[in-house]
Amino acid sequence: MGRWEPNARERLAKAALELYSERGYEQTTVAEIAKRAGLTERTFFRHYADKREVLFGGSVALQDLFVNAVAEAPGPAAPIDAAAAGLEAAAAVFDGRREHSRQRQAVIAANTELQERELIKLASLSAALADALRRRGVTEPAASLTAEAGVAVFKVGFERWTAAAEERTLSQVMRESLEELKAVTAGG
Amino acid sequence: MGRWEPNARERLAKAALELYSERGYEQTTVAEIAKRAGLTERTFFRHYADKREVLFGGSVALQDLFVNAVAEAPGPAAPIDAAAAGLEAAAAVFDGRREHSRQRQAVIAANTELQERELIKLASLSAALADALRRRGVTEPAASLTAEAGVAVFKVGFERWTAAAEERTLSQVMRESLEELKAVTAGG
């Protein structure tokens, strides 16, 4: 087997999620993930630090997309509209990935350690968004509150999008969740 | 030394925070905390599971206060006003405790494990608030979004209240942060 394997990273992620869904996260070993993907453990560790990180391999890219969209929103855009641009950019990543996302959500919901890792991911996203908003000239506490609001919409919207009967796109669900947040904070 | 020590729980919490601030959280042992408080390790473990939980001993009581105030808000109150009642009840707990809270925030900011524990506390609070709002008849996603908004205000407000130059009460800062959240989500 050569050192370079086409799509190794994606194959490992797919194999890991399959095994976590079938047997449970705790019961799955890196050796089993590598075997299912037709790769070696050594190749696994070239791509992921451990079996937990397979589930969070896209976090940095997602955060970058979200933050860049906030940074590049039109100059006069209100903070919440810049955050909305970030939500749109983030949502686009998940086109065609609802079933994968549902499986991932189920695996995370079944394990406390993974839930904690997910909370850290969202807190990191919120801090990065607040930073991007401050660089746009938004002052505190508006920057932090807008960032928290954006992450709340992402979190709640994502949960709704992965619910059993949901058929709308993530982008649609995010937009509706943002409108709903605006309505509740307006006292509606 | 008798089995029952007056104010043992508070004395241990005070001693722990002092030692964490002086020497760092990692460098402090349970034995040292007990000694500083003039108590035994055995007494420590009657009150706290470990040295981390000393910093989170008030979390359950805080969550109960917050949630009960939401549950008991006047029947016709809009969800965000019920959440505001919860913020008021929670803020009252911290009267006269700003210096303690500042020290605690500094200890937590210096340690990743403690930051994670704090995130779990806030996620648990958000889930409990959403539950209380649903029991008031608030539907989804409004219940979850209002709960997330309430926790965002609590988090950002608390950080502002513990900032160096801040002199207003936590209640005032929370109210202002909620108004600011309303302004940013309204696109202002």
Contacts between the chains, C-beta under 8 A, distances in Angstrom:
chain1	res1	chain2	res2	distance
A	78	B	184	7.8
A	78	B	187	4.6
A	78	B	188	7.0
A	79	B	184	5.5
A	80	B	184	5.5
A	80	B	185	5.7
A	80	B	187	5.5
A	81	B	187	6.7
A	115	B	123	7.9
A	116	B	116	5.6
A	116	B	119	7.4
A	116	B	120	6.2
A	119	B	116	7.3
A	119	B	119	4.4
A	119	B	120	6.5
A	119	B	123	5.5
A	120	B	116	6.2
A	120	B	119	6.5
A	123	B	115	7.8
A	123	B	119	5.5
A	140	B	160	7.7
A	141	B	156	5.2
A	141	B	157	7.8
A	141	B	160	6.0
A	141	B	177	5.6
A	141	B	180	5.4
A	142	B	180	5.9
A	142	B	183	7.5
A	142	B	184	5.2
A	144	B	156	4.7
A	144	B	159	7.6
A	145	B	152	6.3
A	145	B	153	7.3
A	145	B	156	5.5
A	145	B	177	6.6
A	145	B	180	5.6
A	145	B	181	4.7
A	145	B	184	5.6
A	146	B	184	4.8
A	148	B	148	7.7
A	148	B	152	3.5
A	148	B	155	6.9
A	148	B	156	6.4
A	149	B	149	6.8
A	149	B	152	6.4
A	149	B	181	6.7
A	149	B	184	6.8
A	149	B	185	6.0
A	152	B	145	6.2
A	152	B	148	3.5
A	152	B	149	6.5
A	152	B	152	6.3
A	153	B	145	7.3
A	155	B	148	6.9
A	156	B	141	5.2
A	156	B	144	4.8
A	156	B	145	5.5
A	156	B	148	6.5
A	157	B	141	7.8
A	159	B	144	7.6
A	160	B	140	7.7
A	160	B	141	6.0
A	177	B	141	5.6
A	177	B	145	6.7
A	180	B	141	5.4
A	180	B	142	5.9
A	180	B	145	5.7
A	181	B	145	4.7
A	181	B	149	6.7
A	181	B	185	6.0
A	182	B	185	4.9
A	182	B	186	6.9
A	183	B	142	7.5
A	184	B	78	7.7
A	184	B	79	5.6
A	184	B	80	5.5
A	184	B	142	5.2
A	184	B	145	5.6
A	184	B	146	4.8
A	184	B	149	6.8
A	185	B	80	5.8
A	185	B	149	6.0
A	185	B	181	6.0
A	185	B	182	4.9
A	185	B	185	4.5
A	185	B	186	7.5
A	186	B	182	6.9
A	186	B	185	7.5
A	186	B	186	6.5
A	187	B	78	4.6
A	187	B	80	5.6
A	187	B	81	6.7
A	188	B	78	7.0
